[in-house]
Amino acid sequence: MNPYILATLLMGLGLGTTITFASSHWLLAWMGLEMNTLAIIPLMAQHHHPRAVEATTKYFLTQATAAAMLLFASTTNAWLTGQWDIQQMSHPLPLTLITMALALKIGLAPVHSWLPEVLQGLDLTTGLILSTWQKLAPFALLLQIQPTSSATLIALGVASTLVGGWGGLNQTQLRKILAYSSIAHLGWMILVLQFAPSLTLLTLLTYFVMTLSTFLVFKLNNSTTVNALATSWAKAPALTALTPLILLSLGGLPPLTGFMPKWLILQELTKQDLALTATVAALSALLSLYFYLRLSYAMTLTMSPNSIAGTTPWRLPSTRLTLPLAITTTSAMLLLPITPATLALLSL
């Protein structure tokens, strides 16, 4: 892609998200979301592969539906209450409609079906943008409206953690596994949204770091299936040894970074007398852990066929930029000890 066009599209992505962040009026927020969608569509379709075009079309249709629903709900709210302010949502009907529209935007269960299909059709770089940056604007709106109906949010959260766990079990494609992982993590964030919004932000941040690290590893190894991971030891032996730790961090195992948000969310849910919800969420995390363990096993404990051609890559110097990978990998594994400092910051 032409670097000028790429720069324009990336600036469009940034501007769309920034407009949504800065807006207090529903029309402006909707405009930011639309800019976001329109800027990422050329990035998705840049390879002119039928699968990429199909994924782009699916993404466009779901995002257009969600945006139309959001516009309809905000107009209804203006009609019923006479004002367009995002933080002054009081009527339950537009509030529920907007919550569902934003759930469709980010891919929460039960409106999640588009996410694995779309992510599977994209290359790893665009998939990374879709899994991280594109979640920011809808989350900013969710944090601002603070939906009053806790039952809706808890139902969305529990459904997402369960679907994210079950869906990834029988997958062989890494991008689909990462999509279900995304759904499960978003479920955890939504569960605690109304009780501790700062905790939702912390979870979103740690999820971004771990997902960025995972995508960069897969990109470096050029692998998109579980079987392709078996050859990664020949390309980067040291990274292959560390990757299971990144994956287990995504699963939420102590003493890795991914344990921190899950631990704090379970603690918060228990404080709010939602022991059953906390139990279901913790058990669904075990389902996710299973497929992360599967990936770790495929990567480190299975050997691909040994041939001279297969073992040469590690002798060749890599020209890839590895600094972002080094930073995110370290962060994805070693940030648990700063939990007390994080808690002190969140309570301010």
N, C-alpha and C positions, 0 to 999 in steps of 0.2 A: 504494500500500500504506500502511496505517496506520503512522505513525511509531513508535508503541509496539511494534507487532508487528515492524517492521523492526529496531528497536533490540534486541529480545529475540533475534531470529534471528542478528543480527551478534554479539551477546554469546555466543550458543551456539556460533557458529563459532570465536570466540576461545577460549572455554573448552575446547572439544573439542581444539583444537590444543595448548593449554597443558597439558592433562591428559596427552596423549601425550608431550609434551616431558619432563614431570616424572616420568613413570612408570618404574619399574624392573621392574614385574610385567606379564606378558603380558596378563592380564585387564583391567588398568587401561588399558593402551595400546589394547587392542581397544575398550574403552568410549569412549575419546577419539575414535577413528576413527569409531565409530558416531554419536556426537554431531555430529561434523563433517558426516557424510553427511545426517543427519536435519535439520540446521539449514539446509543449502543447498537442500534439495528444494523448500520453499515459495518460495524466491527464484527458483528456475528456472521454476516453474509459475505465477508471479504474473500472466502476461499472458493466461492462458486461451486461448492459440492452440493449435490441434491440433499444430502443429510443436513448440511448447514442451512440451506435455504428453508427446508422443512422446519428446523428448529427455530429459525428466525420468524417464520410465519406464525408458528404456535405461540411464541413469546409475544409477538405484536398483538395477536388476538386476545390473549389473556390480559395483557397490560392495558389494552384499549377498553376491555370490558370493565376492569377494575377502576380505570380513570373515569369512565362514564358513570359507574355506580357512585363513585366519590362525588362527582359533580352533581348528580341527581340528589344525593343525600344532603350535600351542603346547601343546595337550592331549597330543598324541603325544610331544612333547618332555618334558613332565612325567612321562608314563608311562615313557618310556625312561630318563630321567636323574634323575627324582625332584625336579626343581626348576623354578620358574617365572621365574627371573631372565632378563631380556632379554640381558644381557651375557655370560651363561654358556652360550650355545648351543654345543654341541660335536658333537652327532650330525648327520651329513650329511643324513639324510632330512628331518627337520623344518626344517633350515636352508634346504635347496633349496625346500621347499614355501613357506616364509615369504617367501623372496626372490621367488618367482613371484607370490605373493599381493600383495606390495607393488608388483611391476612392473605387475600388473593395476590396482592402485589409481591409480598415476600415469600409466598409459598407455604403457608401453614396448613396443616391438615384441618378439615377435610377438603380444602381447595388447593391441594398440593400437587395434583397429578401432572401438571405441566412441567414442574421443575426437573425431575429426573430425565424426562424426554428431551427437554431443551438443552440441558447441560451435556447430555450424551452426544448431541450433534455439533458441539462447539469444540474448538481447540482449547488447550489448557489455559492459555493466557486470557482469552475472552471469558472462559469458564470461571477463572479466578475473579475477574471484575464482577461477573454476575453473582458470584457467591459472597462477595464482600461489599464492594462499594455500593452496589445497587440496593443493598438492604438499609443503607443509612437514612435516606430520605423518609421512607415509610415509617421507620422506627422513630425518627424525630417527631413525626405527627402522632404516632401512638403514645409517645411519652407526653406530648402536649395535651391530648384530649383526655388522658387518664380515664379510660372507660369506667363508668360507674357500676355496670353490671358485672360483678366479679364472677358470676356463674359462667358467663359467655367466655371470658378469658381463660378460666380454669379448664373449661371443656376443650377449648382450642389447644391449650398447652398440653393437657394430658393426651389428647388425640395425636398431637404432633410427636410427642416423645415416643408413643407406642408405634405409630406408623413409621417413624424414622428408624426405630429398632427392628420391626418386623420386615420392612421393605428391603433393607440392605442385606438380609441374611443369605438369599440365594443368588446374589448378583456376581457376575464375573467381570463386569466393566467398572474400572476405577472411577470414572466420572459419575456413574449412577450411584456408586457407593458413597461418594462425596456429597451427592445431592441428598441422599437419605440422611447422611450425617448432618447436613445443614438443617434439614427439617427437624431432626431431633434436638439440635442445639437451640433452634428458634423456639421450640416448644418450652424448653427450660427458661428461656428469657421471658416468654409471655406469662408463664406461671407466676413469676415474682414481680411482674411489671407494676401491679397496683399497690403492692405492699412496700417494695423498696426499689424505686426507679433507678437509683444509683447502682444497685446491684445488677440490674438489667444491663446498664452501660458497661459495667466491669465484665460481665459475661460476654457481651458483644465484642469487647476489645480483645479478650483472651481467645475467643473463637476466631477472630480475624487473624491473630498472630499464628495460631496453630494451623488454620486452613492455608494461609499464605505459605507457611513452611512446607506443608504436605504437597501443595500444587507445585512449588519450586522443585521439590525432590522428584516428583513424577516427570516434570518438564526436563530436568537434567538427565534423567534416565531414559527419557523419551518412551515412557510406558503408559499404555492406556488400558491394559487388561491385567488381571491377577497373574496370569501365566508369564507375561512379559516382565514382571517384577523379579522372576527367578534369575534373570540374566544380569541384574543390576550389580551383583557383586563384582562382575568383571569390569564394570565401568567406573565405579567409585566404591572401593571396599570399605573405607572408613565411614562414608555416608550410609552405606547399607547397614552397618552395625548400629548407627544412631537412629535410623528411620523408625524401627519398632518402638523406640521410646517416644518419638513424636506421635505415632499412631495411638499408643497407649495413653498419652497425654490427652489426645482427642477423646478417648474413651473415659477419661476421668479417674485414672488410677493414681493414688498417692505413691511416691512423693513428687509427682510431676505437676506442672502448672495447671493442667486441665482439672485437677482435683479441687482447686481453690473455689471457682464459682459454684460447682455442684455442691460442695460442702456448705458454703454460705447460703445457697438457695434452700437446701434441705433444712438448715437451721432456722431460716426465716419462716418457711412454711410450717414448721413445727410450732414456732412461736405464735402463729396465727391460728392454731388449733386445726390445722389441715393435715393431720398425721396420715390419713388414708391417701391423700393426694401425694404427699411426700414419699410414701411407701411405693405407690404405683410408679412414680417418676424414677425412684432409685432402682426398681426392678427393671424398668424399661432401659435404663442405662446398661444393664447387664447384656441385653440383646445387642446393643450397639457395640459393646466391648467384644462380643463374640466375633463380629466381622472385622474389627480392627486386629484381633488376634489372628484371624485367618490371613489377613494381609501380611502381618509380621511373620507368620509361619512360612508363607509362600516366598517371602523375601529372603529370610535368613536360614531357614532349615531345609529348603528344597534346592537341589542342585539342577541347573539346566544342563543339557548335553554338553560335555566338554569337547571343544574342538579348538584348533589353533585360531581360527577366525573369531571364535567366541571370547577368547581370553586376551586378544590384542588390545581392546579399547583402553584398558587402564594404563597401558604403557605410553599412550599418546597424550601429549599435553592438552588440557582442556582450555578452550578459548572463552568459555562461558564466564559471566560475572558471578562470582560466588559469595560476595560480601552480604547481599540481602539474605541469601540462604543461611549463611553462618549466623547472622544476627537473629533471624526468626527461629532457627533451630535451637539456639541457646535459650531464647526467651520461652519457647514452647516446652522446655524441659526444666528450667531452673528457677522459675519465679515464685514457687510456693513459699519459700522462707520470707518473702516480703508481704505476706498476708496481713500481719498486724499493722504495718505501715499503710497498706491499702485500706484497711478498715478505718484507721484513724482519718485518712483523707476523705473517705466516703461519708463519715459522720459529720463532717464540717458543714 
